[in-house]
Structures are given as structure tokens and as C-alpha cells.
Amino acid sequence: MAELLSDLEARYEKRKKDMDLHRMLRDKHNREAREWANKRDELNKKVREMVAEAKEHKAKRDELNQKVKELKEKRREWNDKVQELSNQLREARKRLMPRKDMPNISKLKKRLRELEFKQQTSVLAPDKERELVEIIDSLYKQINEYEKVMDEELKKNDELKKIQDELNKAREEAEKYHKEIEEYVKEAQVHHDKMMELFEKADEIRKEADEAHQQYLENKKRADEEHEKFVQAAKDVRDFEKIITGLKQKLATSKKKKEKVEVKERAKEIYEKFKRGEPLTTEDLLILQKAGLL
């Protein structure tokens, strides 16, 4: 029985160490799970803040784009007015300034633009380059001369002057709306770029948050597994304690019975010694007392 008790106590100590180990691992994984959860929550908070800010930029962009749409309609109206007045001015000039020697200035300007583009984009021989430059200079002079003549005629004719003034005003209005459109488009693009930047950053952080959540789940799973092992080990420890306690009590009872038997046997020997008239020691008297013979 003593050997059994020794074996049980050894197994009990080992199970206690197992219990402590599982408790330590459980607490470690729970601690790490909380850390990953906190990191995940912080990252998700950043994502929400970035998405909210990105939506503000989107709303501002959409508001500006709507303004651009309205301004484009205004510009279209004034461009239509410019076209209408240009047609009126051309017809009025034909009617009021019927000079056969006046060329079509619009065609001259178109030809000038074509030649300037050719000069800027083509590689020409020196003589061809000079020839082209002379033609461009000639066109400049013709256009300037004809425009001066037309301006002089325009000043003399009230009808032409009125149409020209209206045309100039329409062009100014169209240009004004065009500039406003450019400003709003530029501002809308700034908000669009910022919105896209925030959405991209939010996606990156969201991936980090997902990774942190995965780490949280893995550590929580390990903590739960270690907790189950800890609970089983703690149960085994309690069972061992009950068995060992019971076994120790049985051993103690058995020992007492054995000692009692031994005392009685010894007491009988001392009593026989007493009857023979042999002297007794103090220890002998105590044994007789313990055995109930005194």
C-alpha cells in the first residue's frame, strides 16, 4: 500500500505541473488574444474614420460636379449665342460691307494655324523653312490689314457695332463660365483624388485588421483548448487528492492497529515479568498503562 501511495503521489505531482502549465498557456493566449483584439478594434476604427472622410470628399466632389454640369449648360447657352451672333455678324457684313476684294478672314486664320503647326512639328530644309516663315508673315499682315479695315467699317455702321458689342459680351460670358468650370473641375479632382487615396488606405488597413482578427481567433482557440486541458488536469488533481487522502487515512488506521497489537504483546511480556517479581522500568510501566493493565 505504501508503494501504491508513493506512485499516486508522483502522478499527482506530475498532474499538478500539467495543470499549472495549461493555466499558464491559457492565460498567455488569452492575453495575446486581447492584444490582437485591441489592435483589430483600433484598425477598424481608423477604417471607419477614413471611409467617413472619403465619403465627405465624395459628397463634395459630386456637389462640384453637379455645379460643373449646371455651368456647362450656361456656357453652352452663351456659346450658342456666340454662334448665333457670329452668323448674324457675318450676314450683316456681307450685306452692309459688300467689298469684293475682302477675303474670308476665318479661312485665312485657319490656314495660318495649319502652317504654324507644320512649322512647329516638321523638320524642313532651310530654304523650305524660310519659304514657310515668309508665308506665315504674309498671312499675319493680311489678317491684320483686313481686321483693321473691318474695324473701321464697323465703327461707321451702328448695326454692325451693335451686333459686335453683343457678340463680345456673349464671348465674355462664355469665357467667364468656362473659367468657372475649370476652377470647379480642378477642385472636384482634388476631392476625387483625396477620396481615392483614403479608400485605398482604408482597404490596406482593413486587410491589417482582418489579419489581426485572424490572430485573435487563433489565440482564442488555443486559449480555449488550454482551458479545457487545465480543467481536466484540475479535476484529475482533485481526484488524486481524494484518493491519496483516503489511502493515507487507511495507512494511518492500519499503523495504529498494528502499534496497538504490538503494545499489547509487549505489555503481556512485561506483566509476566512483573509476576515473576522482576523489577520494572519507567518505560515498562508506561507500556502497561498504555495497554490498560494499570
ZIMOWO-V576859 format. One record per residue. N is the residue number from 1. RES is the residue in one small letter. PHI is phi in whole degrees, -180 to 180 (* if undefined). PSI is psi in degrees with one decimal (NA if undefined). BURIAL is b if it has 9 or more other C-alpha atoms within 8 Angstrom, else e. Layout:
<<N & RES & PHI & PSI & BURIAL> <N & RES & PHI & PSI & BURIAL>>
//
This chain:
<<1 & m & * & -37.1 & e> <2 & a & -64 & -37.9 & e> <3 & e & -65 & -41.0 & e> <4 & l & -62 & -42.3 & e> <5 & l & -62 & -41.5 & b> <6 & s & -63 & -42.7 & e> <7 & d & -64 & -43.0 & e> <8 & l & -64 & -40.5 & b> <9 & e & -65 & -36.7 & b> <10 & a & -66 & -44.2 & e> <11 & r & -66 & -35.1 & e> <12 & y & -63 & -45.8 & b> <13 & e & -64 & -40.5 & e> <14 & k & -64 & -41.7 & e> <15 & r & -68 & -32.8 & b> <16 & k & -64 & -41.1 & b> <17 & k & -65 & -40.0 & e> <18 & d & -60 & -44.9 & b> <19 & m & -60 & -47.2 & b> <20 & d & -63 & -39.1 & b> <21 & l & -65 & -46.9 & e> <22 & h & -64 & -36.5 & b> <23 & r & -65 & -43.3 & b> <24 & m & -63 & -45.6 & e> <25 & l & -65 & -40.2 & b> <26 & r & -60 & -48.9 & b> <27 & d & -63 & -38.0 & b> <28 & k & -63 & -49.0 & b> <29 & h & -68 & -36.1 & b> <30 & n & -64 & -39.8 & b> <31 & r & -64 & -45.1 & e> <32 & e & -67 & -36.3 & b> <33 & a & -62 & -42.5 & b> <34 & r & -63 & -39.5 & b> <35 & e & -64 & -44.5 & b> <36 & w & -66 & -36.1 & b> <37 & a & -65 & -42.0 & b> <38 & n & -63 & -42.6 & e> <39 & k & -64 & -43.0 & b> <40 & r & -59 & -45.5 & b> <41 & d & -65 & -39.4 & b> <42 & e & -65 & -43.2 & e> <43 & l & -66 & -41.8 & b> <44 & n & -64 & -34.5 & b> <45 & k & -63 & -43.7 & e> <46 & k & -62 & -41.6 & b> <47 & v & -60 & -47.2 & b> <48 & r & -61 & -42.0 & e> <49 & e & -65 & -43.3 & e> <50 & m & -66 & -42.1 & b> <51 & v & -64 & -40.9 & b> <52 & a & -63 & -43.3 & e> <53 & e & -66 & -40.6 & b> <54 & a & -62 & -38.9 & b> <55 & k & -66 & -33.7 & b> <56 & e & -64 & -43.1 & e> <57 & h & -65 & -37.3 & b> <58 & k & -64 & -43.9 & b> <59 & a & -62 & -41.7 & e> <60 & k & -67 & -41.6 & b> <61 & r & -60 & -46.8 & b> <62 & d & -63 & -37.9 & b> <63 & e & -63 & -43.9 & e> <64 & l & -68 & -39.4 & b> <65 & n & -64 & -35.5 & b> <66 & q & -66 & -39.2 & e> <67 & k & -64 & -41.5 & b> <68 & v & -61 & -42.8 & b> <69 & k & -59 & -43.0 & e> <70 & e & -66 & -41.0 & e> <71 & l & -68 & -36.0 & b> <72 & k & -63 & -36.5 & b> <73 & e & -65 & -41.5 & e> <74 & k & -64 & -45.5 & b> <75 & r & -63 & -40.4 & b> <76 & r & -60 & -42.2 & b> <77 & e & -61 & -44.2 & e> <78 & w & -72 & -33.6 & b> <79 & n & -65 & -38.1 & b> <80 & d & -63 & -39.6 & e> <81 & k & -65 & -41.7 & b> <82 & v & -60 & -46.0 & b> <83 & q & -63 & -42.1 & e> <84 & e & -63 & -46.9 & e> <85 & l & -69 & -33.6 & b> <86 & s & -63 & -42.1 & b> <87 & n & -64 & -42.4 & e> <88 & q & -61 & -43.4 & b> <89 & l & -65 & -39.0 & b> <90 & r & -66 & -44.0 & e> <91 & e & -66 & -39.7 & e> <92 & a & -66 & -37.1 & b> <93 & r & -66 & -40.3 & b> <94 & k & -62 & -37.7 & e> <95 & r & -79 & -41.8 & e> <96 & l & -96 & -17.0 & e> <97 & m & -129 & 61.8 & e> <98 & p & -78 & 59.7 & e> <99 & r & -90 & 124.9 & e> <100 & k & -73 & -22.3 & e> <101 & d & -87 & -1.0 & e> <102 & m & -85 & 122.8 & e> <103 & p & -80 & 175.0 & e> <104 & n & -83 & 106.6 & e> <105 & i & -65 & -35.7 & b> <106 & s & -60 & -42.3 & e> <107 & k & -68 & -37.7 & e> <108 & l & -63 & -42.7 & b> <109 & k & -65 & -38.6 & b> <110 & k & -63 & -44.2 & e> <111 & r & -63 & -37.9 & e> <112 & l & -62 & -44.2 & b> <113 & r & -63 & -40.1 & e> <114 & e & -63 & -43.4 & e> <115 & l & -69 & -38.0 & b> <116 & e & -64 & -39.5 & b> <117 & f & -65 & -40.6 & e> <118 & k & -63 & -41.2 & e> <119 & q & -64 & -38.0 & b> <120 & q & -77 & -27.5 & e> <121 & t & -112 & -8.5 & e> <122 & s & -111 & 148.8 & e> <123 & v & -100 & 114.0 & e> <124 & l & -117 & 157.5 & e> <125 & a & -68 & 153.4 & e> <126 & p & -51 & -43.8 & e> <127 & d & -68 & -38.4 & e> <128 & k & -68 & -36.3 & e> <129 & e & -62 & -45.1 & b> <130 & r & -64 & -41.7 & e> <131 & e & -61 & -43.2 & e> <132 & l & -65 & -42.7 & b> <133 & v & -61 & -41.0 & e> <134 & e & -63 & -41.2 & e> <135 & i & -65 & -43.2 & e> <136 & i & -62 & -44.3 & b> <137 & d & -62 & -40.1 & e> <138 & s & -64 & -42.4 & e> <139 & l & -64 & -41.8 & b> <140 & y & -55 & -47.1 & b> <141 & k & -66 & -42.8 & e> <142 & q & -60 & -48.3 & e> <143 & i & -61 & -45.4 & b> <144 & n & -62 & -41.8 & e> <145 & e & -64 & -48.7 & e> <146 & y & -65 & -36.4 & b> <147 & e & -68 & -35.5 & b> <148 & k & -65 & -43.0 & e> <149 & v & -62 & -44.1 & e> <150 & m & -66 & -38.5 & e> <151 & d & -62 & -40.4 & e> <152 & e & -65 & -44.6 & e> <153 & e & -64 & -36.4 & b> <154 & l & -63 & -39.4 & b> <155 & k & -66 & -26.7 & e> <156 & k & -84 & -18.3 & e> <157 & n & -115 & 116.6 & e> <158 & d & -64 & -39.3 & e> <159 & e & -64 & -46.1 & e> <160 & l & -64 & -39.7 & b> <161 & k & -63 & -41.0 & b> <162 & k & -64 & -45.7 & e> <163 & i & -64 & -41.4 & b> <164 & q & -63 & -41.5 & b> <165 & d & -61 & -43.6 & e> <166 & e & -65 & -38.5 & b> <167 & l & -65 & -43.6 & b> <168 & n & -61 & -41.4 & e> <169 & k & -64 & -42.9 & e> <170 & a & -62 & -41.0 & b> <171 & r & -64 & -40.2 & b> <172 & e & -62 & -43.5 & e> <173 & e & -64 & -43.8 & b> <174 & a & -62 & -41.0 & b> <175 & e & -67 & -38.6 & b> <176 & k & -60 & -47.2 & e> <177 & y & -67 & -34.0 & b> <178 & h & -63 & -44.3 & b> <179 & k & -64 & -41.0 & e> <180 & e & -62 & -40.8 & b> <181 & i & -61 & -44.3 & b> <182 & e & -60 & -41.8 & e> <183 & e & -65 & -46.4 & e> <184 & y & -67 & -38.1 & b> <185 & v & -63 & -43.1 & b> <186 & k & -62 & -45.0 & e> <187 & e & -66 & -39.4 & b> <188 & a & -64 & -37.7 & b> <189 & q & -65 & -37.6 & b> <190 & v & -60 & -46.1 & e> <191 & h & -67 & -36.3 & b> <192 & h & -64 & -46.6 & b> <193 & d & -62 & -41.8 & e> <194 & k & -66 & -40.5 & b> <195 & m & -61 & -47.5 & b> <196 & m & -63 & -41.1 & b> <197 & e & -61 & -43.1 & e> <198 & l & -68 & -41.6 & b> <199 & f & -63 & -40.5 & b> <200 & e & -65 & -45.1 & e> <201 & k & -64 & -40.0 & b> <202 & a & -62 & -38.5 & b> <203 & d & -64 & -41.5 & b> <204 & e & -63 & -45.4 & e> <205 & i & -69 & -34.3 & b> <206 & r & -62 & -37.3 & b> <207 & k & -64 & -41.3 & e> <208 & e & -62 & -40.9 & b> <209 & a & -65 & -39.3 & b> <210 & d & -64 & -40.5 & b> <211 & e & -65 & -42.1 & e> <212 & a & -63 & -39.3 & b> <213 & h & -65 & -38.1 & b> <214 & q & -65 & -41.5 & e> <215 & q & -62 & -39.2 & b> <216 & y & -61 & -46.7 & b> <217 & l & -63 & -42.0 & b> <218 & e & -65 & -44.5 & b> <219 & n & -68 & -36.7 & b> <220 & k & -65 & -39.9 & b> <221 & k & -63 & -45.4 & e> <222 & r & -63 & -40.3 & b> <223 & a & -63 & -42.4 & b> <224 & d & -64 & -41.1 & b> <225 & e & -64 & -44.6 & b> <226 & e & -66 & -33.5 & b> <227 & h & -66 & -41.4 & b> <228 & e & -62 & -42.2 & e> <229 & k & -65 & -38.0 & b> <230 & f & -64 & -44.9 & b> <231 & v & -61 & -42.4 & b> <232 & q & -66 & -41.3 & e> <233 & a & -65 & -40.6 & b> <234 & a & -63 & -38.3 & b> <235 & k & -65 & -43.4 & e> <236 & d & -63 & -40.0 & b> <237 & v & -61 & -44.6 & b> <238 & r & -63 & -40.7 & e> <239 & d & -64 & -43.2 & e> <240 & f & -61 & -41.7 & b> <241 & e & -62 & -41.9 & b> <242 & k & -63 & -46.0 & e> <243 & i & -65 & -45.4 & e> <244 & i & -64 & -42.1 & b> <245 & t & -61 & -45.2 & e> <246 & g & -64 & -40.7 & e> <247 & l & -67 & -39.3 & b> <248 & k & -64 & -39.0 & b> <249 & q & -64 & -41.3 & e> <250 & k & -65 & -41.8 & e> <251 & l & -65 & -40.2 & b> <252 & a & -64 & -42.0 & e> <253 & t & -65 & -42.9 & e> <254 & s & -64 & -39.5 & e> <255 & k & -64 & -41.6 & e> <256 & k & -63 & -42.6 & e> <257 & k & -63 & -43.1 & e> <258 & k & -63 & -44.4 & e> <259 & e & -63 & -37.4 & e> <260 & k & -65 & -41.2 & b> <261 & v & -65 & -43.3 & e> <262 & e & -63 & -39.4 & e> <263 & v & -64 & -42.2 & b> <264 & k & -64 & -41.6 & b> <265 & e & -64 & -42.9 & e> <266 & r & -66 & -40.2 & b> <267 & a & -63 & -38.0 & b> <268 & k & -63 & -41.0 & e> <269 & e & -64 & -43.0 & e> <270 & i & -67 & -37.6 & b> <271 & y & -65 & -40.6 & b> <272 & e & -65 & -37.9 & e> <273 & k & -62 & -40.2 & b> <274 & f & -66 & -40.0 & b> <275 & k & -68 & -28.3 & e> <276 & r & -79 & -4.8 & e> <277 & g & 85 & 14.0 & e> <278 & e & -78 & 148.0 & e> <279 & p & -68 & 147.6 & e> <280 & l & -112 & 145.4 & b> <281 & t & -90 & 169.4 & e> <282 & t & -60 & -39.4 & e> <283 & e & -63 & -39.5 & e> <284 & d & -62 & -42.6 & b> <285 & l & -63 & -38.9 & b> <286 & l & -66 & -39.6 & e> <287 & i & -66 & -41.8 & b> <288 & l & -62 & -40.2 & b> <289 & q & -64 & -44.0 & b> <290 & k & -64 & -33.1 & e> <291 & a & -83 & -7.0 & b> <292 & g & 83 & 19.8 & e> <293 & l & -95 & -3.9 & e> <294 & l & -122 & NA & e>>
//
